[in-house]
Amino acid sequence: MFWEYWDPFEELERMRRRMRRLMKATFTGFEESFPVDISETDEDLIIKADLPGFDKDEISIKLTENTLEISAQHKEKKIEETERVYRAERRFGALRRFLTLPVEVDPDTAKAKLEKGILEIRVKKAKPSKKAKKVEIE
């Protein structure tokens, strides 16, 4: 019988996969994400992001005491009028990540380098305030 073989959860999973493919196809070329690792030493916070294929002038970094925004956008490549394109699979999309940092940092100490498609940002942790502040009760 039909209901003996029909699994509603399997049907929901198939629908989820279809929706995911549809959403991916709809938004391809717009903002996507990329993997980021965050680690720390005693003094520094280290952020590593995979951005293969991007040049350093195509990447923007905005850093505050507790947030980090990394965005990357390929510059459009002009095709010569004498060239014939048979297949064009390289995209000119944009990537962006907005992260809340696990500890406060000093943005003025940030240093970034891009090597073999990996962006590394090192920033000093903010010094904890040693001076206690007395708070009066109103």
N, C-alpha and C positions, 0 to 999 in steps of 0.2 A: 504494500500500500504506500501511497505517496507520503504521508506524514511520518512513516517509519524511517524514511531516508532523508527527510528534510530537516536541516539543522538551522534554526533561526540565527544562532550566533555566527555560524559560517556565512550566512547571507549578509549579516551586518558587517562582517569583516570585508567581504567582497565590495560592499557599498562604500566602506571607508577607503579602501584602496582606489576605487574608481574616482571618488571625490578628490583624493589626494593628487592623482594624476591630472584631473581636470584643473585643479587649482594651480598646480605646477605649470601646466601648459599655458594657462591664462596669464600668469605673472612672470614667466620666463623673460629675462632681460631687465626686469625691475630689481628693486632691492632684494638681495638674497643675503644669506649669512655665510660665515666661515668659522672654522674651529679656532678657539682661543684657549691657551693654558695660562693660569695665573699661579705663581709660586712666590715664596718670600725667603729672604735671608734675615739675619738679625737687623740689618739696616735698610735693605732694599725690598721693593716689590718688583717682580719681574713678570711681564706680560709677553707672551709669544703668540703671534697670530699667523696662520697660513694664508699667504696671499701670492700664490704662484702666478707668474705672468705679468705682474704689476711692476712698474718702475717707481722709484721713490718720488718722482714728481707727480704721480697719479694717486698718491696716498695722502690723506689728511688725518691729523691726530689732534683731538681737543681733550684737554685734561684739566680737571678741577681737583679739589682736595679729596673728593670721594667718588668721582665719576670719570669714565673714559669713553670717548667716542672715536671709533676708527672707521673711516670711510675710504673707499677706493673706487675709482672710475677710470676705465680705459679711455684713452683719447681716441677719437675716431680716425681710422686710417683711410686715407684717400686712395682710391683705385685709379690708376692711370687710364686715360682714355684708350690707350693702345692695348690694354690688358683685356682678356676675355675671362670672365669668371665662370667656371664650371661647377664649382661647389664652394660655398662660404659657410663654414661652421663656427668660425671664431666669432665670439660675441663681443659687444661693446657695452655691456651692462654695468651696473653699479652694485657695490656691496657695502653694507654698513652694519656695525655692531655698536650697541650702547650698553656699557657695563657699569654696575655699581661695584666699586672696589671694596674688598673685605676690610681694609684698614685705611685710615686717612694718610695722605701723602703730601709732599711738598712739590707742587707742579713746577716750580722754578728749577728743580734739580733733574728734571726728566731728560733722558738721552735715548735716542732711537736709532736703530740701524736695520738695514734690510740686506739679508744675505741668503742667496739661493731660495728666494720665495718665502722666507720666514722673516717677519717683522718682529724685532725684539725691542721692547721698551723697558728701560730701567729707571726707576724713580725712588728717591729716598723717602722712607716713612717719615711722617710728621712727628716731631718730638712731642711727647706728652707734656702737657703743662705741669710744671713742678709746683707752681704756686696755686694753692687752694684759694678758691674764691668763696667768701662768706656771703650767703644769701639771706637777706632779711625777709621775715614773714610780714606781710601787710595785714 
